[in-house]
Amino acid sequence: MKKDLSRAEFLRRMALLSGGVGIGISGIPGQAYAQLPAGLAASVPSGNVVVIIQLSGGNDGLNTVIPAENDTYFSKRPDIAIKKADALALKNGMYLHPSMTAIKSLYDQGNVAIVQNVGYANPNRSHFRSTDIWNTGSDANVVWEEGWAARYLAEKYPSYPIAMPSQPMAIQLGSVESLLFQSDVGRFGTVFEDPNLFYQLVSGTLTDDEIPPATLAGDELAFLKQISSTSLQYSTIIRDKALKGLNSLSYPNTNLARQLGIVAKLITGGLETPVYLCTIGGFDTHANQLNQHANLWKQISDAVSAFQKDLKTQNKADKVTLMTFSEFGRRVNQNGTTGTDHGTAAPMFVIGNTVRGGLVGENPNLIDVDSNGDIKAKFDYRQVYSTVLSDHLGLSAASTTAIFKKSFDSLPLFINSPLIEEAGVKMILMDPAPNPASGQVRIQFAVFVSMRVELALFDMQGQKLGLIFEGDLANGTYTYPVDIAQMPSGTYLFSLAASTGQRITKRLIIAN
Protein backbone atom coordinates (compact mmCIF):
# COMPACT_ATOMS: atom_id res chain seq x y z
CA MET A 1 0.00 0.00 0.00
CA LYS A 2 1.90 3.04 -1.26
CA LYS A 3 1.34 6.73 -1.00
CA ASP A 4 1.49 8.85 -4.12
CA LEU A 5 4.58 10.65 -2.78
CA SER A 6 7.54 8.40 -3.61
CA ARG A 7 10.90 8.58 -1.91
CA ALA A 8 12.47 10.15 -4.97
CA GLU A 9 9.70 12.75 -5.13
CA PHE A 10 10.14 13.38 -1.41
CA LEU A 11 13.82 14.17 -1.94
CA ARG A 12 13.03 16.31 -4.97
CA ARG A 13 10.60 18.39 -2.95
CA MET A 14 13.16 18.79 -0.20
CA ALA A 15 15.68 20.11 -2.68
CA LEU A 16 13.17 22.56 -4.17
CA LEU A 17 12.07 23.76 -0.77
CA SER A 18 15.61 24.37 0.42
CA GLY A 19 17.07 25.55 -2.87
CA GLY A 20 19.32 22.51 -2.84
CA VAL A 21 21.41 23.74 0.12
CA GLY A 22 21.20 23.94 3.88
CA ILE A 23 19.77 20.43 4.22
CA GLY A 24 20.06 18.99 7.70
CA ILE A 25 20.63 15.47 8.85
CA SER A 26 17.47 14.06 7.24
CA GLY A 27 17.34 16.10 4.07
CA ILE A 28 14.75 18.37 5.71
CA PRO A 29 15.52 22.09 5.70
CA GLY A 30 16.18 23.95 8.92
CA GLN A 31 12.90 25.83 8.98
CA ALA A 32 11.01 22.53 9.10
CA TYR A 33 12.25 22.07 12.66
CA ALA A 34 10.33 25.12 13.83
CA GLN A 35 6.69 25.41 14.86
CA LEU A 36 4.21 24.73 12.08
CA PRO A 37 2.76 27.78 10.33
CA ALA A 38 -0.44 29.04 11.98
CA GLY A 39 -2.64 27.69 9.22
CA LEU A 40 -1.19 24.23 9.55
CA ALA A 41 -1.06 24.27 13.33
CA ALA A 42 -4.81 24.81 13.41
CA SER A 43 -5.25 21.54 11.52
CA VAL A 44 -3.34 19.53 14.13
CA PRO A 45 -4.75 20.63 17.50
CA SER A 46 -3.94 18.92 20.75
CA GLY A 47 -6.65 16.55 21.88
CA ASN A 48 -7.35 13.03 22.94
CA VAL A 49 -4.73 10.33 23.28
CA VAL A 50 -4.78 6.59 22.63
CA VAL A 51 -2.29 4.32 24.39
CA ILE A 52 -1.95 0.93 22.71
CA ILE A 53 -0.68 -2.10 24.60
CA GLN A 54 0.52 -4.91 22.35
CA LEU A 55 0.32 -8.38 23.90
CA SER A 56 3.02 -10.12 21.87
CA GLY A 57 2.83 -13.86 21.30
CA GLY A 58 -0.90 -14.47 20.98
CA ASN A 59 -2.98 -14.04 24.13
CA ASP A 60 -5.24 -16.90 25.22
CA GLY A 61 -8.61 -15.18 25.23
CA LEU A 62 -10.52 -18.07 26.78
CA ASN A 63 -8.42 -17.94 29.94
CA THR A 64 -8.58 -14.13 30.00
CA VAL A 65 -12.33 -13.62 29.63
CA ILE A 66 -13.53 -16.99 30.78
CA PRO A 67 -16.76 -18.86 29.90
CA ALA A 68 -16.66 -20.46 33.35
CA GLU A 69 -20.26 -21.75 33.18
CA ASN A 70 -19.70 -23.55 29.87
CA ASP A 71 -19.17 -27.30 30.21
CA THR A 72 -17.43 -27.48 26.82
CA TYR A 73 -14.74 -25.12 28.10
CA PHE A 74 -13.87 -27.55 30.89
CA SER A 75 -14.02 -30.64 28.70
CA LYS A 76 -11.66 -29.07 26.14
CA ARG A 77 -9.26 -27.85 28.84
CA PRO A 78 -9.19 -30.46 31.62
CA ASP A 79 -5.84 -29.24 33.03
CA ILE A 80 -5.80 -25.51 32.35
CA ALA A 81 -9.43 -24.40 32.67
CA ILE A 82 -10.04 -21.84 35.41
CA LYS A 83 -12.85 -22.70 37.78
CA LYS A 84 -15.83 -20.43 38.26
CA ALA A 85 -15.15 -20.26 42.01
CA ASP A 86 -11.68 -18.81 41.35
CA ALA A 87 -12.60 -16.37 38.57
CA LEU A 88 -13.97 -12.82 38.78
CA ALA A 89 -17.61 -12.62 37.74
CA LEU A 90 -18.66 -10.24 34.95
CA LYS A 91 -22.08 -11.13 33.53
CA ASN A 92 -23.81 -13.51 31.11
CA GLY A 93 -21.70 -16.41 32.35
CA MET A 94 -18.38 -14.70 31.64
CA TYR A 95 -15.56 -14.13 34.14
CA LEU A 96 -12.15 -12.47 34.29
CA HIS A 97 -8.90 -14.25 35.11
CA PRO A 98 -8.35 -14.23 38.90
CA SER A 99 -5.10 -12.27 38.45
CA MET A 100 -7.03 -9.34 36.97
CA THR A 101 -8.50 -7.96 40.19
CA ALA A 102 -7.31 -4.41 39.42
CA ILE A 103 -8.89 -4.42 35.95
CA LYS A 104 -12.04 -5.93 37.49
CA SER A 105 -12.20 -2.93 39.80
CA LEU A 106 -12.01 -0.61 36.77
CA TYR A 107 -14.68 -2.72 35.07
CA ASP A 108 -16.97 -2.31 38.08
CA GLN A 109 -16.48 1.46 37.78
CA GLY A 110 -17.68 1.31 34.17
CA ASN A 111 -14.26 2.09 32.68
CA VAL A 112 -13.58 -1.18 30.84
CA ALA A 113 -15.23 -2.34 27.61
CA ILE A 114 -14.46 -5.91 26.56
CA VAL A 115 -15.11 -6.73 22.91
CA GLN A 116 -15.49 -10.48 22.53
CA ASN A 117 -14.51 -12.68 19.57
CA VAL A 118 -12.33 -10.15 17.72
CA GLY A 119 -10.32 -11.25 14.69
CA TYR A 120 -10.49 -11.19 10.91
CA ALA A 121 -11.55 -13.38 8.00
CA ASN A 122 -9.21 -16.16 6.82
CA PRO A 123 -6.97 -15.82 9.89
CA ASN A 124 -3.23 -16.32 9.65
CA ARG A 125 -1.57 -18.20 12.52
CA SER A 126 1.99 -16.96 11.93
CA HIS A 127 3.20 -14.56 14.60
CA PHE A 128 4.95 -12.35 12.07
CA ARG A 129 2.29 -12.22 9.39
CA SER A 130 -0.64 -11.82 11.76
CA THR A 131 1.15 -9.06 13.67
CA ASP A 132 1.69 -7.26 10.35
CA ILE A 133 -2.01 -7.60 9.57
CA TRP A 134 -3.02 -6.09 12.90
CA ASN A 135 -0.44 -3.31 12.57
CA THR A 136 -1.35 -2.32 9.02
CA GLY A 137 -5.12 -2.84 9.16
CA SER A 138 -5.19 -5.04 6.07
CA ASP A 139 -7.18 -8.08 5.02
CA ALA A 140 -5.43 -11.40 5.49
CA ASN A 141 -4.70 -11.80 1.76
CA VAL A 142 -3.32 -8.29 1.25
CA VAL A 143 0.18 -7.11 2.16
CA TRP A 144 0.43 -3.45 3.14
CA GLU A 145 3.64 -1.70 4.05
CA GLU A 146 2.20 1.15 6.10
CA GLY A 147 0.79 1.05 9.61
CA TRP A 148 -2.81 2.04 10.22
CA ALA A 149 -1.65 4.52 12.88
CA ALA A 150 0.80 6.01 10.38
CA ARG A 151 -2.07 6.57 7.96
CA TYR A 152 -4.06 8.25 10.72
CA LEU A 153 -1.08 10.45 11.57
CA ALA A 154 -0.63 11.33 7.90
CA GLU A 155 -4.22 12.60 8.00
CA LYS A 156 -3.61 14.54 11.21
CA TYR A 157 -0.27 15.99 10.05
CA PRO A 158 -0.79 16.52 6.30
CA SER A 159 2.35 18.67 5.87
CA TYR A 160 4.68 15.88 7.03
CA PRO A 161 7.42 15.30 5.92
CA ILE A 162 7.72 18.69 4.23
CA ALA A 163 7.28 20.34 7.63
CA MET A 164 7.81 18.61 10.94
CA PRO A 165 5.36 19.17 13.82
CA SER A 166 6.80 20.80 16.91
CA GLN A 167 6.02 17.73 19.05
CA PRO A 168 6.36 13.98 18.41
CA MET A 169 3.54 12.53 16.33
CA ALA A 170 3.77 9.08 17.96
CA ILE A 171 5.90 7.52 20.68
CA GLN A 172 6.86 3.89 21.09
CA LEU A 173 8.35 2.68 24.35
CA GLY A 174 10.89 0.07 23.29
CA SER A 175 13.90 -0.47 21.07
CA VAL A 176 12.64 -1.88 17.74
CA GLU A 177 10.42 0.36 15.63
CA SER A 178 6.95 -1.06 15.00
CA LEU A 179 5.36 -1.26 11.56
CA LEU A 180 2.41 0.51 13.20
CA PHE A 181 4.11 3.91 12.71
CA GLN A 182 5.89 3.32 9.39
CA SER A 183 4.82 4.81 6.08
CA ASP A 184 6.25 5.18 2.61
CA VAL A 185 7.07 8.84 3.18
CA GLY A 186 8.71 8.44 6.56
CA ARG A 187 8.50 7.19 10.10
CA PHE A 188 5.91 8.83 12.33
CA GLY A 189 7.12 7.25 15.57
CA THR A 190 9.89 8.22 17.95
CA VAL A 191 11.25 5.15 19.74
CA PHE A 192 13.01 5.09 23.11
CA GLU A 193 13.07 3.20 26.39
CA ASP A 194 13.87 6.09 28.75
CA PRO A 195 13.45 9.83 28.01
CA ASN A 196 16.61 10.96 29.80
CA LEU A 197 18.84 8.27 28.30
CA PHE A 198 17.29 9.00 24.92
CA TYR A 199 18.18 12.69 25.29
CA GLN A 200 21.73 11.89 26.40
CA LEU A 201 22.19 9.50 23.49
CA VAL A 202 21.29 11.97 20.77
CA SER A 203 22.07 15.37 22.30
CA GLY A 204 25.70 15.32 21.24
CA THR A 205 25.04 14.23 17.68
CA LEU A 206 26.42 16.58 15.03
CA THR A 207 24.36 17.92 12.16
CA ASP A 208 24.94 16.15 8.85
CA ASP A 209 24.88 18.66 5.98
CA GLU A 210 25.73 16.20 3.23
CA ILE A 211 23.00 15.80 0.61
CA PRO A 212 22.26 12.11 -0.15
CA PRO A 213 23.12 11.04 -3.71
CA ALA A 214 20.32 10.71 -6.27
CA THR A 215 20.44 6.90 -6.26
CA LEU A 216 18.42 4.09 -4.73
CA ALA A 217 21.00 3.83 -1.95
CA GLY A 218 20.76 7.58 -1.52
CA ASP A 219 17.01 7.32 -1.05
CA GLU A 220 17.52 4.73 1.68
CA LEU A 221 20.19 6.90 3.29
CA ALA A 222 17.82 9.87 3.28
CA PHE A 223 15.24 7.85 5.20
CA LEU A 224 17.83 6.78 7.77
CA LYS A 225 18.84 10.40 8.16
CA GLN A 226 15.21 11.36 8.58
CA ILE A 227 14.87 9.00 11.53
CA SER A 228 18.04 10.40 13.08
CA SER A 229 16.83 13.95 12.50
CA THR A 230 13.51 13.22 14.18
CA SER A 231 15.40 11.93 17.21
CA LEU A 232 17.47 15.10 17.33
CA GLN A 233 14.44 17.32 16.99
CA TYR A 234 12.26 15.64 19.60
CA SER A 235 14.78 14.53 22.22
CA THR A 236 14.78 17.87 24.03
CA ILE A 237 11.01 18.30 24.23
CA ILE A 238 10.54 14.67 25.29
CA ARG A 239 13.12 15.10 28.06
CA ASP A 240 11.64 18.42 29.16
CA LYS A 241 8.05 17.16 29.26
CA ALA A 242 9.09 14.03 31.13
CA LEU A 243 10.87 16.15 33.74
CA LYS A 244 7.88 18.47 34.02
CA GLY A 245 5.38 15.63 34.31
CA LEU A 246 4.63 13.71 37.48
CA ASN A 247 3.57 10.31 38.68
CA SER A 248 1.17 10.84 41.55
CA LEU A 249 1.70 7.32 42.84
CA SER A 250 4.24 4.49 42.75
CA TYR A 251 3.96 2.10 39.81
CA PRO A 252 4.67 -1.63 40.12
CA ASN A 253 8.23 -2.72 39.42
CA THR A 254 7.54 -4.29 36.01
CA ASN A 255 8.57 -3.34 32.50
CA LEU A 256 5.03 -2.56 31.35
CA ALA A 257 4.36 -0.45 34.44
CA ARG A 258 7.56 1.51 33.77
CA GLN A 259 6.41 2.12 30.19
CA LEU A 260 3.00 3.36 31.30
CA GLY A 261 4.60 5.48 34.02
CA ILE A 262 6.69 7.24 31.36
CA VAL A 263 3.59 7.77 29.19
CA ALA A 264 1.78 9.29 32.17
CA LYS A 265 4.69 11.65 32.84
CA LEU A 266 4.75 12.80 29.22
CA ILE A 267 0.98 13.37 29.14
CA THR A 268 0.89 15.21 32.46
CA GLY A 269 3.98 17.16 31.42
CA GLY A 270 2.04 18.61 28.49
CA LEU A 271 3.23 16.56 25.51
CA GLU A 272 0.58 16.60 22.78
CA THR A 273 1.49 13.31 21.10
CA PRO A 274 -1.77 11.53 20.16
CA VAL A 275 -0.60 7.88 19.94
CA TYR A 276 1.63 5.80 22.21
CA LEU A 277 2.63 2.15 21.90
CA CYS A 278 3.69 -0.06 24.82
CA THR A 279 4.50 -3.76 24.57
CA ILE A 280 4.53 -6.80 26.82
CA GLY A 281 5.69 -10.18 25.51
CA GLY A 282 5.47 -13.76 26.69
CA PHE A 283 2.01 -14.75 25.44
CA ASP A 284 3.14 -17.64 23.23
CA THR A 285 2.04 -20.11 25.90
CA HIS A 286 2.56 -23.50 24.25
CA ALA A 287 3.58 -25.17 27.52
CA ASN A 288 2.84 -24.79 31.24
CA GLN A 289 0.48 -21.94 30.53
CA LEU A 290 -1.29 -21.47 33.86
CA ASN A 291 1.44 -19.75 35.89
CA GLN A 292 2.90 -17.79 32.97
CA HIS A 293 -0.46 -16.47 31.85
CA ALA A 294 -1.44 -15.55 35.40
CA ASN A 295 1.79 -13.59 35.92
CA LEU A 296 1.35 -11.73 32.63
CA TRP A 297 -2.18 -10.61 33.38
CA LYS A 298 -1.29 -9.58 36.91
CA GLN A 299 1.44 -7.36 35.43
CA ILE A 300 -0.98 -5.84 32.92
CA SER A 301 -3.80 -5.44 35.40
CA ASP A 302 -1.68 -3.76 38.07
CA ALA A 303 0.12 -1.52 35.55
CA VAL A 304 -3.08 -0.37 33.86
CA SER A 305 -4.76 0.28 37.20
CA ALA A 306 -1.84 2.42 38.36
CA PHE A 307 -1.88 4.32 35.06
CA GLN A 308 -5.60 5.04 35.32
CA LYS A 309 -5.37 6.14 38.96
CA ASP A 310 -2.42 8.37 38.10
CA LEU A 311 -4.28 10.08 35.26
CA LYS A 312 -7.45 10.50 37.33
CA THR A 313 -5.54 12.05 40.22
CA GLN A 314 -3.98 14.57 37.81
CA ASN A 315 -7.24 15.27 35.93
CA LYS A 316 -5.97 13.83 32.65
CA ALA A 317 -8.07 10.67 32.48
CA ASP A 318 -10.84 12.14 30.33
CA LYS A 319 -8.53 12.56 27.32
CA VAL A 320 -6.79 9.16 27.38
CA THR A 321 -8.06 5.79 26.16
CA LEU A 322 -6.06 2.59 26.47
CA MET A 323 -6.53 -0.28 23.99
CA THR A 324 -5.01 -3.79 23.96
CA PHE A 325 -4.39 -6.08 21.01
CA SER A 326 -2.65 -9.38 20.34
CA GLU A 327 -1.90 -11.01 17.00
CA PHE A 328 -4.28 -13.91 17.65
CA GLY A 329 -5.93 -15.96 20.37
CA ARG A 330 -5.29 -19.63 21.19
CA ARG A 331 -6.99 -22.90 20.35
CA VAL A 332 -10.07 -24.01 22.25
CA ASN A 333 -8.42 -27.34 23.09
CA GLN A 334 -5.40 -27.46 25.37
CA ASN A 335 -2.36 -29.23 23.90
CA GLY A 336 -0.26 -32.09 25.29
CA THR A 337 2.06 -29.83 27.28
CA THR A 338 -0.62 -28.07 29.35
CA GLY A 339 -0.54 -25.08 27.07
CA THR A 340 -2.41 -23.84 24.01
CA ASP A 341 -1.46 -23.48 20.37
CA HIS A 342 -2.01 -20.63 17.91
CA GLY A 343 -5.66 -19.80 17.38
CA THR A 344 -7.81 -16.98 16.05
CA ALA A 345 -10.38 -14.73 17.71
CA ALA A 346 -9.92 -13.30 21.21
CA PRO A 347 -11.16 -10.37 23.31
CA MET A 348 -9.87 -6.81 23.12
CA PHE A 349 -9.95 -4.37 26.04
CA VAL A 350 -10.75 -0.65 25.69
CA ILE A 351 -10.20 1.20 28.96
CA GLY A 352 -10.72 4.78 30.05
CA ASN A 353 -12.93 7.39 31.68
CA THR A 354 -14.86 8.03 28.48
CA VAL A 355 -15.46 4.33 27.80
CA ARG A 356 -18.89 2.78 28.16
CA GLY A 357 -18.01 -0.29 30.19
CA GLY A 358 -19.30 -3.82 29.80
CA LEU A 359 -19.17 -6.82 27.51
CA VAL A 360 -19.72 -6.20 23.82
CA GLY A 361 -20.91 -9.10 21.69
CA GLU A 362 -21.98 -12.65 22.37
CA ASN A 363 -20.02 -15.19 24.37
CA PRO A 364 -17.50 -17.39 22.52
CA ASN A 365 -19.13 -20.38 20.80
CA LEU A 366 -16.95 -23.38 21.65
CA ILE A 367 -18.93 -25.84 19.54
CA ASP A 368 -19.41 -23.97 16.28
CA VAL A 369 -15.67 -23.64 15.58
CA ASP A 370 -13.72 -23.56 12.31
CA SER A 371 -12.00 -26.52 10.68
CA ASN A 372 -8.93 -26.05 12.88
CA GLY A 373 -10.95 -26.05 16.07
CA ASP A 374 -10.66 -22.30 16.51
CA ILE A 375 -13.20 -19.71 17.59
CA LYS A 376 -14.90 -17.85 14.75
CA ALA A 377 -14.50 -14.08 14.83
CA LYS A 378 -17.72 -12.11 15.31
CA PHE A 379 -16.12 -8.66 15.16
CA ASP A 380 -13.46 -7.52 12.73
CA TYR A 381 -10.53 -5.97 14.60
CA ARG A 382 -10.85 -2.87 12.40
CA GLN A 383 -14.27 -2.21 13.92
CA VAL A 384 -12.47 -1.52 17.20
CA TYR A 385 -9.78 0.55 15.48
CA SER A 386 -12.37 2.53 13.50
CA THR A 387 -14.44 3.22 16.61
CA VAL A 388 -11.40 4.49 18.52
CA LEU A 389 -10.40 6.69 15.57
CA SER A 390 -13.86 8.18 15.13
CA ASP A 391 -15.35 8.32 18.63
CA HIS A 392 -12.18 9.04 20.61
CA LEU A 393 -9.73 10.71 18.23
CA GLY A 394 -12.42 12.55 16.28
CA LEU A 395 -11.59 11.34 12.78
CA SER A 396 -14.35 11.72 10.21
CA ALA A 397 -16.15 8.69 8.80
CA ALA A 398 -14.72 9.43 5.34
CA SER A 399 -11.17 9.59 6.66
CA THR A 400 -11.58 6.43 8.72
CA THR A 401 -12.90 4.61 5.65
CA ALA A 402 -9.95 5.88 3.62
CA ILE A 403 -7.46 4.57 6.19
CA PHE A 404 -8.79 1.00 5.92
CA LYS A 405 -9.97 1.23 2.29
CA LYS A 406 -13.43 0.13 3.42
CA SER A 407 -15.96 1.05 6.08
CA PHE A 408 -16.55 -0.92 9.25
CA ASP A 409 -19.53 -0.82 11.57
CA SER A 410 -18.88 1.09 14.78
CA LEU A 411 -19.17 -0.45 18.22
CA PRO A 412 -20.75 1.08 21.35
CA LEU A 413 -17.47 1.63 23.18
CA PHE A 414 -17.59 5.29 24.17
CA ILE A 415 -20.03 7.37 26.16
CA ASN A 416 -20.27 9.87 23.28
CA SER A 417 -20.92 7.14 20.72
CA PRO A 418 -24.09 7.44 18.61
CA LEU A 419 -24.75 3.82 19.53
CA ILE A 420 -25.02 4.51 23.24
CA GLU A 421 -28.46 4.47 24.81
CA GLU A 422 -30.08 7.74 25.67
CA ALA A 423 -31.96 8.16 28.93
CA GLY A 424 -34.50 5.37 29.23
CA VAL A 425 -33.63 3.86 25.82
CA LYS A 426 -32.84 0.14 25.86
CA MET A 427 -31.91 -0.30 22.22
CA ILE A 428 -30.97 1.65 19.11
CA LEU A 429 -31.26 0.96 15.39
CA MET A 430 -28.71 2.50 13.06
CA ASP A 431 -29.46 3.74 9.56
CA PRO A 432 -29.13 1.02 6.91
CA ALA A 433 -25.80 1.08 5.08
CA PRO A 434 -25.42 1.77 2.27
CA ASN A 435 -28.54 3.81 1.66
CA PRO A 436 -29.66 3.93 -1.16
CA ALA A 437 -28.62 0.34 -1.64
CA SER A 438 -28.55 -2.41 -4.21
CA GLY A 439 -27.47 -6.02 -3.90
CA GLN A 440 -26.95 -6.13 -0.13
CA VAL A 441 -27.57 -3.84 2.83
CA ARG A 442 -26.23 -4.05 6.40
CA ILE A 443 -28.58 -3.54 9.32
CA GLN A 444 -26.92 -2.77 12.64
CA PHE A 445 -28.48 -2.32 16.05
CA ALA A 446 -27.46 -2.39 19.70
CA VAL A 447 -29.31 -3.59 22.76
CA PHE A 448 -28.29 -2.45 26.22
CA VAL A 449 -30.10 -5.05 28.31
CA SER A 450 -30.97 -8.66 27.53
CA MET A 451 -34.22 -8.75 25.60
CA ARG A 452 -36.19 -10.47 22.86
CA VAL A 453 -36.22 -8.57 19.58
CA GLU A 454 -37.77 -8.86 16.13
CA LEU A 455 -36.11 -7.30 13.08
CA ALA A 456 -38.40 -7.22 10.04
CA LEU A 457 -38.82 -5.55 6.64
CA PHE A 458 -42.03 -3.69 5.72
CA ASP A 459 -43.31 -1.83 2.71
CA MET A 460 -44.57 1.75 3.02
CA GLN A 461 -48.16 0.51 3.56
CA GLY A 462 -47.10 -1.32 6.71
CA GLN A 463 -47.23 -4.84 5.23
CA LYS A 464 -44.55 -7.16 6.61
CA LEU A 465 -42.44 -8.51 3.74
CA GLY A 466 -40.06 -10.67 5.70
CA LEU A 467 -38.61 -11.53 9.10
CA ILE A 468 -34.83 -10.98 9.31
CA PHE A 469 -34.27 -12.06 12.91
CA GLU A 470 -36.33 -12.99 15.95
CA GLY A 471 -34.92 -14.18 19.24
CA ASP A 472 -33.35 -13.41 22.62
CA LEU A 473 -30.19 -11.31 22.63
CA ALA A 474 -27.66 -10.30 25.26
CA ASN A 475 -26.29 -6.78 25.64
CA GLY A 476 -24.24 -5.98 22.55
CA THR A 477 -24.08 -4.78 18.97
CA TYR A 478 -25.43 -6.90 16.11
CA THR A 479 -25.11 -6.65 12.35
CA TYR A 480 -27.22 -8.49 9.78
CA PRO A 481 -26.54 -8.48 6.03
CA VAL A 482 -29.74 -8.56 3.97
CA ASP A 483 -29.84 -9.58 0.32
CA ILE A 484 -32.05 -7.14 -1.58
CA ALA A 485 -30.87 -7.91 -5.11
CA GLN A 486 -34.26 -9.31 -6.19
CA MET A 487 -36.39 -6.64 -4.57
CA PRO A 488 -38.05 -3.96 -6.73
CA SER A 489 -36.73 -0.41 -6.51
CA GLY A 490 -38.58 1.73 -4.00
CA THR A 491 -38.74 2.83 -0.39
CA TYR A 492 -39.02 0.31 2.44
CA LEU A 493 -38.96 0.26 6.23
CA PHE A 494 -36.84 -1.75 8.63
CA SER A 495 -38.41 -2.17 12.04
CA LEU A 496 -36.77 -3.31 15.26
CA ALA A 497 -39.32 -4.27 17.92
CA ALA A 498 -38.42 -5.35 21.46
CA SER A 499 -40.11 -7.22 24.27
CA THR A 500 -39.82 -3.98 26.26
CA GLY A 501 -42.46 -2.49 23.94
CA GLN A 502 -40.04 -0.19 22.17
CA ARG A 503 -40.10 -0.06 18.37
CA ILE A 504 -37.67 1.77 16.05
CA THR A 505 -38.15 2.19 12.30
CA LYS A 506 -35.60 3.24 9.67
CA ARG A 507 -36.23 4.01 6.01
CA LEU A 508 -34.32 2.27 3.20
CA ILE A 509 -34.25 3.21 -0.49
CA ILE A 510 -33.56 0.34 -2.87
CA ALA A 511 -32.13 1.44 -6.21
CA ASN A 512 -31.77 -1.83 -8.12
Buried (B, 14 or more C-beta within 10 A) or exposed (E): BEBEBEBBEBBEBBBEBBEEEEBBBBBBBEEBBEEBEEEBEEEBEEEBBBBBBBBBBBBBBBBBBBBBBBEBBBEBBEEBBBEBEEBBEBEBBBBBBBBBBBBBBBBEEEBBBBBBBBBBEEBBBEBEEBBBBBBBBBBBEEEBBBBBBBBBBBBBBEBBBBBBBBBBBBBBBBEEBBBBBBBBBBBBBBBBBBBEEBBEEBEEEEEBEEBBEEEEEBBEBBBEBBBBBBBBBBBEBBBBBBEEBEBEEEBBEBBBBBBBBBBBBBBBBEBBBBBBBBBBEBBBBBEEBBEBBBEBBBBBBBBBBBBBBBBBBBEBBEBBBBBBBBBBBBBBBBBEEBBBBBBBBBBBBBBBBBBBBBBBBBBBBBEEBEEEBBBBBBBBBBBBBBBBBBBBBBBEEEBBBBBBBEBBBBBBBBBEBEBBBEEEEBBBBBEBBBBEBBEEBBBBBBBBEBBEBBBBBBBEEEEEEEEBBEEEBBBBBBBEEBEBEEBEEEEBBBBBBBEBEBEBEBEBBBEE
